[in-house]
């Protein structure tokens, strides 16, 4: 592996660990928001089915 590629990989790893940790409440809000987006999308397009999206 080239030095440049190795340095990029190391930066990616550091970046992954530098992201803030979310609380369970933040995850719950994100899930709720995504569910609302799915509901809106379904109402706009009747061909969207939940089982085909997941």
Backbone as numpy.savetxt, mean C-alpha at the origin, in Angstrom:
# Nx Ny Nz CAx CAy CAz Cx Cy Cz
28.00 -8.36 -8.28 27.16 -7.18 -8.28 28.05 -5.94 -8.28
27.69 -4.98 -9.10 28.50 -3.78 -9.19 28.34 -2.94 -7.92
29.33 -2.07 -7.70 29.29 -1.22 -6.50 28.07 -0.31 -6.51
27.75 0.22 -7.68 26.60 1.13 -7.77 25.31 0.40 -7.41
25.15 -0.79 -7.94 23.95 -1.58 -7.68 23.87 -1.96 -6.20
25.02 -2.31 -5.63 25.05 -2.67 -4.22 24.68 -1.47 -3.36
25.19 -0.30 -3.69 24.87 0.92 -2.95 23.38 1.24 -3.04
22.79 1.04 -4.22 21.35 1.27 -4.39 20.54 0.32 -3.53
20.96 -0.93 -3.47 20.27 -1.92 -2.63 20.35 -1.53 -1.16
21.53 -1.09 -0.72 21.70 -0.68 0.67 20.84 0.52 0.99
20.74 1.49 0.07 19.90 2.67 0.29 18.43 2.27 0.39
18.03 1.30 -0.42 16.64 0.84 -0.39 16.33 0.21 0.97
17.25 -0.60 1.48 17.05 -1.24 2.77 16.94 -0.19 3.87
17.82 0.79 3.86 17.78 1.86 4.86 16.47 2.62 4.75
16.02 2.90 3.56 14.77 3.63 3.35 13.60 2.83 3.91
13.59 1.52 3.68 12.51 0.67 4.19 12.40 0.76 5.70
13.54 0.81 6.40 13.53 0.86 7.85 13.28 2.26 8.38
13.44 3.28 7.55 13.28 4.65 8.02 11.82 5.11 7.97
10.94 4.32 7.38 9.54 4.71 7.33 8.94 4.57 8.73
8.08 5.52 9.12 7.50 5.45 10.46 6.58 4.23 10.62
6.55 3.70 11.82 5.70 2.56 12.12 4.28 3.05 12.37
3.31 2.39 11.75 1.92 2.79 11.91 1.31 2.10 13.12
0.40 2.81 13.75 -0.33 2.23 14.88 -1.50 1.42 14.33
-2.06 0.54 15.14 -3.24 -0.22 14.69 -4.39 0.70 14.26
-4.54 1.82 14.95 -5.60 2.77 14.59 -5.38 3.35 13.20
-4.12 3.62 12.87 -3.82 4.16 11.54 -4.12 3.12 10.46
-3.79 1.85 10.75 -4.12 0.79 9.79 -5.62 0.63 9.64
-6.35 0.72 10.75 -7.81 0.61 10.68 -8.41 1.73 9.84
-7.89 2.95 10.01 -8.38 4.08 9.22 -8.07 3.88 7.75
-6.86 3.38 7.46 -6.49 3.13 6.07 -7.39 2.07 5.45
-7.67 1.02 6.19 -8.57 -0.03 5.70 -9.95 0.54 5.45
-10.45 1.34 6.39 -11.78 1.95 6.24 -11.81 2.84 4.98
-10.78 3.66 4.82 -10.72 4.55 3.65 -10.70 3.75 2.35
-9.94 2.67 2.32 -9.87 1.84 1.12 -11.21 1.16 0.84
-11.89 0.73 1.90 -13.22 0.14 1.73 -14.19 1.15 1.15
-14.10 2.39 1.62 -14.97 3.44 1.10 -14.68 3.70 -0.38
-13.41 3.71 -0.73 -13.04 3.90 -2.13 -13.59 2.77 -3.01
-13.54 1.54 -2.48 -14.10 0.41 -3.22 -15.61 0.57 -3.41
-16.29 1.00 -2.38 -17.73 1.21 -2.47 -18.06 2.29 -3.51
-17.32 3.36 -3.49 -17.53 4.44 -4.47 -17.27 3.92 -5.88
-16.18 3.18 -6.03 -15.83 2.62 -7.34 -16.92 1.68 -7.84
-17.44 0.85 -6.93 -18.51 -0.08 -7.31 -19.76 0.67 -7.75
-20.06 1.75 -7.07 -21.26 2.50 -7.44 -21.10 3.19 -8.79
-19.87 3.51 -9.14 -19.62 4.17 -10.43 -19.52 3.17 -11.58
-19.10 1.97 -11.27 -18.92 0.96 -12.30 -19.47 -0.36 -11.81
-20.56 -0.80 -12.35 -21.22 -2.01 -11.87 -20.46 -3.28 -12.22
-19.44 -3.19 -13.06 -18.69 -4.41 -13.41 -17.64 -4.76 -12.36
-17.38 -3.89 -11.40 -16.41 -4.20 -10.36 -17.04 -5.15 -9.34
-16.38 -6.23 -9.11 -16.81 -7.19 -8.09 -15.68 -7.37 -7.09
-16.00 -7.41 -5.81 -14.97 -7.48 -4.78 -14.10 -8.72 -4.95
-14.67 -9.88 -5.19 -13.86 -11.10 -5.28 -12.90 -11.07 -6.45
-13.19 -10.33 -7.51 -12.24 -10.24 -8.62 -11.13 -9.24 -8.35
-11.35 -8.31 -7.41 -10.33 -7.33 -7.07 -9.32 -7.88 -6.08
-9.73 -8.82 -5.28 -8.85 -9.33 -4.22 -8.13 -10.58 -4.70
